[in-house]
């Protein structure tokens, strides 16, 4: 079997594809996998690092407001569609899997025109515009939450699989995770990240909160992923507050965590955005969380994700409009040493996790690929 995965831009659209691709190859080493993405998205770094070939197309996301760039973006989308047709004709996949983002649109559409079976996957509770549009033509639509089905066309083709989580996230052990970062597995550890690209609001709050946190709780260990854009700024701001990151023990500040599995394995509490992949990994591990939803997320889907965990008792939600250094510090202090509260939150978080999601989605991909292909369109 040959499978093409299309998705990119952020980790939320890249890692689900990588996870399912690995599950398929583990089942049958003869399976061939190709990814389609862009040169600028996270996939340009992650996919080759994971050992899969990457073909690139020229496409960008549409802004939600009309602007002079809208026409240019539309032209690029047309170009991306033509490039997708060429790639799919060359690769001849048995099935195309779209994992979201603006890359999925032209690739899945090209597959449909060529008569290639397609699967699309929606990570969030509220499906995005791309998913809603593609669900009309997809052979099957996989969703993370049952309630997502009501927003989609062809509900008979909707399958609840959950959100794929890398096996390394599930298997990593606390001791190994602590050693990977030079930390003590017996000490409480706080993990902070704002998604694959970082989050300025969370970084600013951490810069303001960290001096008091470390002074009041010298036993606390912190792993902070800043994002590449903010890393130098965060290090400089901490230095101005008397914290030398290079010399400070039990404090890890990195632009990007390739070993997120190890970081989560040793975390007692997570501070993060509420992206679908982050939540899937947090709940699969059963980690208590302080969630700061990204307010610019389409149709507020990150807040919906975060509120679901809050309602289950697995997380505390701080809206970005309410986020400040003292608010974050007080929240972390209240939770990090309350073992009973952390234990309750961990149980609730674990109850929401779907560790079998990758296998469920792989089952769906194999099933769709086994169906008879439609005849290629004579128009192309």
N, C-alpha and C positions, 0 to 999 in steps of 0.2 A: 504494500500500500504506500502511496505517496500523498503527503498532506502539506498544504500550504497554509501558513498562519499569517493573518494580516491584522496588525494593530500596533500602536506605538504612541510616542509622545511622552507618556509618563509610565512609571512602574505599574500603575493600576491597569494599564492596557498591555504591557509587555510580559510581566511575570505570569499571568494566567496562561498565556500561550506557551511559554517556556515550560511551565509545570506540566501541562497536558502533553506537550511534545515528549517530555521525558517519560511520562507514564506510558505513552504509546510505544516508544522505542524499547522500554523495559519489557513490555509484553512481547514484542516481536522485533528483535534487533535488525531485521531486514527492512523495517519501515523507514522510508525516506522522508525527511522534513526540510522544508524551505520556509523562511520567513520573508515577508514583504513589509518594508517600513520606509523611513526617511533617513537622510544623512544626518539630520540635526536632532532627532528625538533620542530618548534614552536607549532605544533599541539598537542604535548604531554602536553603542558601547557594550550593552548587556548581551545581545544575541551572539556576536562572535565570541565573547568571553565564555558563553555557555556551550560553544562548540557547534553552533548551527549556522548554515549559510544564510546570508541576508541579501536580498535584492531590494534596491531602493527605487522609489518613485518620487516625482515632484508634486507635492500636495501640501496644503496648509488648511488650518481650521477656519471656518467662517466666523466672523464676529457677529454678535447678536444685534448689533446696531449697524444700519447702513452707513457706509463710508466709501471714500474713493478707492479703498483697497478691495471692496467687495467684488468689483468686476475682475480685478487681477486674480483674486482668489478663485473665482468661478472658472477663469481660463486655466488656472493651474489644476483645478479639479478635472477639467476635461482632458488636460495633458496626462494627469495621473491615471485616468481611466484608460486612455490609449496605451500607456506604458504597462498597465496591469494586464490588458488583453495580450500584449506581446509576451509578457513573462509567463502567463498561464498557458498560452499556446506552446511555449518552449518547454515548460516544466511538466505539462500534462498531468496534473494532480487528480487523484480520485475524489478528493473533497477539499473544500476551502473553509477555513475556520476564521471568522472575524471576532476579535476580542475587544473591539471598541476603539474609539478615537477616530479622527478624521481619515486615517489610513484605511480603515475598514470599508468605508463607503464605496470608493471607486473599485476596490479589489473584489468585494462581494458582488457588486453590480456587474462587473466584467465576468465573473464566474457564472452568474445567472444567465447572462446573454450567451455564453459559450456552452450552456447546458451542463455545468459542473455542479454537483450537489454542494450545498452550503450549510454551515452551522454558525450561528452567531451567539455570543455569550454576553449577558448583561450582568455587571457586577453590583450595581446599586439597586436599592429598593424602588426608586423611581427611574424607569428606563429613560435614557437620553434620546435626543432627537434622532441620532443616527440609528440606534436600535429600533426605535418605533417605525422608522421608514423601512429599514431592511427586513423587519419581521414580516412584511407583506410578501417578500419574494424568497425568504430563506426556507430551506428544507426543514430546518428545526431551529428553535430559539431556546437556548438554555438560560435560566434565570437563577438568581441566588435566593430570592424570596418569593413565596407563593403569591403574595399580593401584587407582584409585578405584572402578572398575567392580564389583569384587567385593563392595562394601558396598551396592550399589544394586539395587533391584528392576527388572525388565524390562531386563535387560542388552542385549537386542537394540536398545533405543532409546538406548543410551549411545554418545556420539560424543566422541572425544578431539580437542579444538580448541586446547588451551593456554589461557593467561590473557591477555585482551586488554590491549595496551599502547598508550597514546596515541601517535599519530604524532609529536607534538611531542617526546616523550621520545626517539624514534629519530632525529629529524632535527636536534635542537639541536647546535650546534657549541661546542667548548671556548672559543674566543675570545669568542663572543657571550655564553656563559654567564658568563665571568669579568667581562665589561663590565657585565652586568646587575646584578652585586653590587659593582661597584667594585673588583674584584680583579685580580691580575696573572696572566695565563694561563700564565706560565713558572714560577710558584711551586707547590709541592705544596699541595693543597687537601683538607681533611677535611670531609666532610658528615655531620652528626649529626641524626637525627630519630627520634622514637618513634612513628611512625604519625601519622595526621591529627590525633589528639587529644593527642599528646605522651605521654611516659612519665616519671613521677617518678623511677624508679630510674636511668634513663639520664641524666636532667637532673642528678641529685645527683652521679653519678659524674663527669660532665663539669665541674660546678662545682668539684669537688675536684681534678680532673686538669688543668684548663686553665691555672692559673697556672704550674705547672712545665713544661707542654708549651710554652707561649709563651716562657718564660724560656730553656729549653734549645734551642728551635728557632724563633728569631725569623723565619725565612723561611716558617714554616708559616701557611697561611690556613685559617680555620675558618668554616663556615656551620652554624649550629645552630638547628633548628626546635624550639621548646620546647613547643608547644601553648599554647592561649590561657590555660588555667588556671594554668600555671606561669611564664608569661613575666615578670611583674613580680617574682616571687620569685627567678628565676634572675638577673635584672639586679641586684637588690639584693644577692644573695649574692656575685656577682662583684665588685660595688663594695666590699663588705666585705673582699674579698681584694685590693683595689688595682687592679681592672680596670674602667675606665670604658668601658662598651660604646659609648656615644655618641661617644667621642673616640678609641677604639682603631681604628687602621687594620687592614685585613685580618681583621677579626672581625665577623661578621654574626650577630646573635641576633634572631630573629623569632618571633612566636607561631605564624604559619602561612606556608608558602611556596606562594603561588599559582604561582610560576615554578619548580616542582620540576624541570621539564624542563631549565631553565638551570642549576639547582644540580647536577643529575646530570651535565650535560655537562662541567662543569669539575672534577668530583670525581675524585681519585686513589684515595680510600678512603672507604667509607661505614661508619658505625656506626648500626645501626638495629634495630628489632624484626624479626621474621621473618614478618610478615603476607604473605599470598599476593600481593597487588598489589605491595607493596614488592619482594618477591623477583622477580616477573615483570619489573618495571622495571629492577632492578639487573642481572639476567642479560641482558635485552635490550640493555643498554648495555655489558655485560661489565665491571662495576666490582667490584674486590675488596671484600670486606665483612667486618666484625666484627658478628656477629649476637647479639642478646640476646633470646631468645624470651620472649614474655609467658607467665609460668607459669600464669595464669588462663585461658588459651585453652582452649576446649572440647576435652576428650579429648587435650590436649597437642599439638594440631595444629601450633602454631608451632614447637615443638621438632622435630617430624618434618620440617617444611619446612627448618629450619636444618640439620639433620643431613644432609639430602640434598645441600645445597651443600657442607658440610664434607667429606663422603665424596668429592665430585668434585674437591676441592682448590680450591674457589672462595671459601671463607669460613673464618673462625675463629669458633667458637661459645663464648660466655661465658654460662653460666647466671646468671640473676638472683641466685640464692643465693650466687654466687661473685663478683658484680660489686662493685667498689669503685674509688675514684679511682685508686689506685696500679696496680691490675690493668689498668684501661682505658688508663692512660698508658703502661705498659710495652708493652702489646699494640700500641698505635698507633705508638709509637717503633720497635718492632721491624719494623714493616711499611712505614711511610710512606717511608723512605729506602732500602729494599731494592728497587731497580728490577727486579732479576731475579725476585724473589719476587712482586712485584706483577704483573709481566708474565705469569708462570705462572698466577696466580690469575685474571687477566683473561681469559686464553684459556679456562680451565676454566669460568668464569662465562658467557662468550659461547656456549660449547658447549651450555649448558643453556637458553639463551634461545629463545623462540618469537615472533619479530617478526611472523609471519604470523597470529597467533592471532585478531586482530580480523576479518580477512577470512574465516578459517575459520568463525568463529561467525556472521558475517553471512551466509555461504553457507547455514548451517544454518537460520537464521531465515527466509530467503527461501524455502527449500525447504519448511519446515513451513507457512508462510503460504499456499503454493500448493496445499496439500492441501484437499480438500473439508471444509468445516465440518460438524460434527455438528449435528443439529437442536437448538435451544435446549430446555432442560428445561422441561416443562410445570409444574413445581412453582413456578417463579418467573415 
